């Protein structure tokens, strides 16, 4: 369980605090008549923020007054009603802060209040976090073996069909893609179980191929996002659940990120098995996207299966799914069409999404959102990793990668105490008490602002990737702290729970694909630690 590279945590905690309080290392803040204010719906901040308030033309000075939750008052004056809170940020204690900004008369008296915000001031990376309770490799093996013991996985092994009593089979592209990739990883780290793991992977992928529409239909060769035929009698099998209802409501639509994820799975499976049919499936998916790319370099997020027409104005966040698929296809085949499509999708990120800073959460069971209403960490972390991997020799790209990781940490990481506002359950029946959360942890999205294992793992992977690119020991320390927590929340039977809220209801809301993401990152962290 010991880490091979020793870190000075006291010095790193001091560095983290200084970075959180410096305008030079803050998250991209909004500027009037310039960069957009992305934080209009944000409720917590670790790095010094700025807010968009409306100026009063006759006033040239503004009083900022922040009252912390213990009643302490912190003030400063600025010539801008949208200034960074740098003068008081270092002295603000962790906790709820109530900020008011007041326009001043020339004599210094108060003219009118121009705005107010209430938010939670998060603690930065601390000197100590809970240690791992076992090695990363051991945690991953335990989790994979737990998965293999489950009835829905055994059903794939025995029958080559989805378990009709497992409601998450309603999302075949997402869940089957995650299962296949997990089984490939399982086979590689547990050779004694490799035969069964590979059989599950092949059976699940072959089923997805069988249910993929072919021929003269608009979305031909794209595996479905939603599918209920695996269980023709849902009442009998007890499948009717919020997930089943979500899939039933969205039947006949395709969320376009999921075929791309399935395409990557097929490429990995072709590499593992040598069967060319899986590469052909990936190429068919890739060809659809190459043929339908929009002029801006992205694709509409949701389409009708019947007409192929877009059903919304939201675009795919290309760095999460389409860029990796096209890169995988190009590396595997050397065909120029994939590189050209990849370049256009990357261009979209830099020309459209990065300037807007609208990191929309795109999930098959969640509603689409307008700008800044439901931000998430996934796209910015993916973009940071892309820059650290492919542009690490460019100092500007590395600085941008650091900023993107600061955004992810600022909005979606809790190192110690979480915000105190109760979070409603999906059915609205009762609130979750945030005091019951397991931290440190990563939160998923504004629409489900709770600690999730896959979010914790994804952000840890981002920190590790930037550390490998030479960004400094603080990134490794943060990666370790989050990965260590994965081992701490893991149950004795190997299960890594999805929701870290320490309540019976949260324990029941379990997604295997999230645990598989945790396993992937545990395995990557182990591989790094074992060689350094």
DAFENWO-V823476 format. One line per field, one symbol per residue. phi: phi as a letter, one per 40 degrees, with the letter a starting at -180 (. if undefined). A space follows every 10 residues. Layout:
# DAFENWO-V823476
phi: ???
This chain:
# DAFENWO-V823476
phi: .cccccbccc cccccccccc bcccbccdcc bdfacccccc bcbaabcdbb bcbccbccbb bbcbbbbccc gcbbbabacb cbcccdcbcc cccdhcbbbb bbcbcdcgcc cacbiaabab ccccdccbbc ccbacccccc cccccccccc ccccccccbg bccccbcccc bcccccdccc cccccdccbb dcbccccccc cccccccccc cccbgcbdbc gbcccbabcc bcbccccgcc adcccccccb dgbbccccdc cccccccccc ccbgcccccc cccccdcdcc cbccdcgbbc cbbcccbgcc babcbccccc bccccccccc ccbgccdccc ccccccddcc cbccccfbcc cbbcbbccbc dgcacacccc cccccdcccb bccbdccccc cccccccccd cbbbcbccdc ccbccdcgca ccccccccbc abccadcacb cbcccdcccd cccccccccg chcdcccccc cccdcdcccc ccchcbccbb bfbdcccccb bccccccccd cdcccccccc bb
